[in-house]
Each structure stands twice: as structure tokens, then as C-alpha cells.
Amino acid sequence: MTETLFDKDRPRRVIVAGGGAAGLIAAWRAASRGASVVMIEKNSRLGMKILISGGGKCNLTHAGSMDDLRAQFRVDEARFLNPAFHRFTNTDFLAIMHAHGIATLARPDGRVFPVDGYNAHDVVAALTRLIETVRVVIVTQAPIDRLVIDGGRVRGVQRGDLFTEADSVIVAAGGSSYPATGTTGDGWRWARDAGHRVVPLRAALAPITLARPRPEWSGVALRDVVLRARVSDGGKEYAHWRGDTLFTHKGISGPCALGISREVGEKLDGGLPGGGMLEVDLAPDHSFEHLQALMRDQIRLSPRRTIGWFADGYLPERLRSTFWDDAGVDPNMRGAHIAQRDLNRLIRFVKGWSLGGAHSVPLERGEVVAGGVALDEVDSKTMGSRLVEGLYFCGEVLDIAGPVGGYNLQAAWSTGYLAGEAAGAL
Ligand SMILES: Cc1cc2nc3c(=O)[nH]c(=O)nc-3n(C[C@H](O)[C@H](O)[C@H](O)COP(=O)(O)OP(=O)(O)OC[C@H]3O[C@@H](n4cnc5c(N)ncnc54)[C@H](O)[C@@H]3O)c2cc1C
């Protein structure tokens, strides 16, 4: 059965497959260029992942120059994103938000959020209004089964026995993390069927389960620490992130864990047992020598204070007894009595307390998935497939994964814009 949803007055028919971040901007841009656009979404509502982003607050983008934003991605990804990031910038996206009455604020760390009183629901509502004003037809609860490709060009999409014919199809079906939000990796299946290479998938921005989890610490947060990953105990560092580390039932979460999870996952997949070793630096602003001098000064001033009194400030209470056991130093010893060797050992533990190895980095619990449609088979200036005419890709379905901080949504907005612009061109 063939269904006709397009506006007959408009000469070019574009299907946007997926109504998330990239799809919304792609649909708006294609329709703004005069194309008749149908957005087909699996869920009953649009933008499910936007709704849960930033804990429901939605970290929309990152402040700064687009070159700075781009530099946060791996080199090949950054190169690919260059045209998209310069064509549709963070300020371009924020201008849309502001035009829809959503004021935004850049936090000191550069992450941009809607101001208090607005949240992710307002963002999705604004983007929905945006596409409605350019007469995008929205079809929800409509999971697409496959793309229809014939003679090297895309002809439309198939869902059940319904065939929707189009001149172009923009695949904006996202990744496969948080599958309950509708993203179950369908876009990758379609891409493979179309002959595209899909770079092996791996979690990025995910919590890390530990080989020796500490469920009794679940809920405890280490504020403003550095989490490091080394190839072995005392070996070469291969990743680090500064911020908060949260203990969970099975391991660690929070910005630090998310920040190094991609690299840890790669080491685990590469066969390094435990991905090496993870450690926390509890005093990242102080070097070993500085901390040594600081403690010596404090002990000189208050020699009768216990050594625990000097060091406990770096640790939440629930972690202290394990820390002191691991360090092998008695926290009740008076400062004046501590041997230099024990003081050095204590400082070494403050600067690098081992959490042991990782057990896994669960792909489905990541904020984004690394891997996806291979970038060398997609034209970075248009997001068009180099293999199938009329086929476009944007957003997380591509082999792109940025760090925490609004970078991934910006990649979705920018690549969506380019895909819509090219697919909607008359
Ligand atoms: C918990 C969480 C928090 C996050 N927080 C942030 C943040 O604060 N800032 C940030 O920059 N990034 C954040 N991200 C990442 C960000 O949400 C994604 O990078 C972004 O949503 C990707 O956009 P997308 O359009 O490619 O995919 P999505 O937004 O996932 O959209 C894909 C859409 O395609 C639909 N779809 C899938 N298959 C089909 C099908 N067969 N037929 C029809 N439709 C289909 C899906 O239902 C979905 O609506 C977060 C992610 C998670 C999981």
C-alpha cells in the first residue's frame, strides 16, 4: 500500500526518519527551503532523548567558538564536523530558543542550559512549534522498518505494508543507548542494508562498573577530583577527567566516569584486563610536593592534631576507614609522630587512590554511543551518502561521540541542519 502524506504544492518530497534532536532541525531546514517534509517517528511523542538530557534540564550546547567546540571531538570526527559546525553554530541554535521565548545561560564551565523556569520540555515544545510553522507533517507511533532503495537511489521508506515514497530520506534515528527512548540502532541496520560500513559500536559517556564494586558507598560523591585511567598500577596514564565522581551500586558514574568511559571501554575491548587501573586524585590543585609542604606546615603549627584531622577533609566520611586501611597509615597518630615515609605514602594515596580495574562499560547506559555510520562514506558538506543518491545521515547515527558538555546535541543540531539544507534544496 502506498501512502501519500506530502503537500502536492511543494515540488520536493523529503522524509525525516526519526524525530529527535537532529531530525527536528533537519525537518525545519528542509521545509524552510520549500520542500514538503514528513517526519516519521517511532514514539508517540517527539524528542524523547532531549527530554531526559541534562537530567531533564537539557544542556543545549556549549559556549565558545565553534573551533573550540570542534576540538573536543576526536581528530577525524572534528574534521568531519567542520562544515556543519560553521554552517549552523551554537549561537544559531540559541537564537531559535530565544525567538521561542526560552532564555538560556552559560554556566562558568561553558555548558549552556535554559534558565531556571524552563526545561527540556520547553525545548521540545519550541522545536515542535518550529517545524509546525514550516508545515512539516508529523507522523508518530510509526516505526519505520526499512529504507527502499532501487537503482542506487533511495525511493522511500517501508513500515508494515505501507510504502511512503520520497525524493530524499534523512536518517536521524539516533544510536542505541537508553533503548526505552526509542533508539534501538535501527538506523545502523538501514545503513548496512544500503551498503554502508558501520564502525563497531561502543559505549561513550557511560557509567563504569568496577571489578571490585563497593555497594556500601553507593550514593557517595567525590567532588572536584580527577579520575585517571592507567594501563597498570603506576603505569602510563591513558585518560583522565576532572569533576565529580559518584559511587553507584556496581561502580562509578558522574562526569568523571562518563568522561573516561570511551577510552576505558576501548582498552577492555582491546583485551587489557580491567582496562588497566582507575585511580582518583583527591587534591587535583596540589602537586605531590606542594601537598607535602602544606602538610608539613600544618603539622608544625598543630603538632598534637591527628594525621586523620589533616587528611580527612579530602574524603567523605563513608570512605575514610577504607582509605586509611588502603594507605596503611593510622589516622589517630599525632602529626608530630608521623614518619616522613608514612607522610609521603599518605600523600601518594591522596594523589592517586586506586579503585581497581573496570569490569565493563555498558553500552545501553551511555549518553551516547561511539561508532556508527563510517564518516568517509558521507559527504561532510551535505551529510549525503556517497553510495546512495537521495540518502542523508545526521546526528548520533553517524560515527561521532563528543564529551559531556552539550557537544553531542550541538553535533545533532549542526549535522541535522546540513542534511535538511541539502535534502530540501530544490
Ligand atoms: C540520559 C541522557 C542525557 C543526555 N544529556 C545530554 C545533554 O545534556 N547534552 C547533550 O549535548 N547531549 C546529551 N545527551 C546526548 C543527546 O541526547 C544525543 O546525542 C542526541 O539526542 C542525539 O540526537 P539524534 O537526533 O541523533 O538522536 P535521538 O535524539 O535519539 O533521536 C532519534 C529518534 O529516532 C527515533 N527512531 C529510532 N528508530 C526509529 C524507527 N525505526 N522509526 C522511526 N523513528 C525511529 C527515536 O524514537 C528518536 O526519537 C544525553 C543522552 C542521554 C541518554
The ligand as a Gaussian input file, in Angstrom:
#p B3LYP/6-31G(d) Opt

LIG

0 1
 C       20.439000      10.324000      29.726000
 C       20.993000      11.187000      28.615000
 C       21.334000      12.506000      28.859000
 C       21.899000      13.285000      27.845000
 N       22.188000      14.596000      28.113000
 C       22.730000      15.353000      27.132000
 C       22.979000      16.741000      27.354000
 O       22.600000      17.294000      28.394000
 N       23.610000      17.446000      26.360000
 C       23.990000      16.865000      25.184000
 O       24.582000      17.540000      24.336000
 N       23.693000      15.582000      24.921000
 C       23.064000      14.824000      25.856000
 N       22.752000      13.526000      25.585000
 C       23.028000      13.003000      24.224000
 C       21.952000      13.517000      23.254000
 O       20.676000      13.315000      23.803000
 C       22.080000      12.797000      21.903000
 O       23.388000      12.996000      21.433000
 C       21.102000      13.355000      20.883000
 O       19.779000      13.203000      21.338000
 C       21.259000      12.662000      19.543000
 O       20.301000      13.171000      18.661000
 P       19.719000      12.287000      17.487000
 O       18.652000      13.086000      16.855000
 O       20.798000      11.759000      16.646000
 O       19.063000      11.021000      18.207000
 P       17.794000      10.988000      19.153000
 O       17.581000      12.287000      19.834000
 O       17.990000       9.779000      19.979000
 O       16.572000      10.781000      18.141000
 C       16.394000       9.640000      17.367000
 C       14.910000       9.457000      17.112000
 O       14.716000       8.456000      16.129000
 C       13.595000       7.683000      16.503000
 N       13.664000       6.371000      15.852000
 C       14.551000       5.388000      16.077000
 N       14.265000       4.313000      15.306000
 C       13.179000       4.650000      14.558000
 C       12.394000       3.949000      13.597000
 N       12.644000       2.665000      13.262000
 N       11.351000       4.599000      13.021000
 C       11.047000       5.869000      13.358000
 N       11.735000       6.562000      14.300000
 C       12.797000       5.961000      14.895000
 C       13.721000       7.590000      18.012000
 O       12.494000       7.221000      18.606000
 C       14.170000       9.002000      18.364000
 O       13.090000       9.855000      18.593000
 C       22.137000      12.729000      26.563000
 C       21.751000      11.410000      26.311000
 C       21.182000      10.642000      27.313000
 C       20.770000       9.219000      27.009000

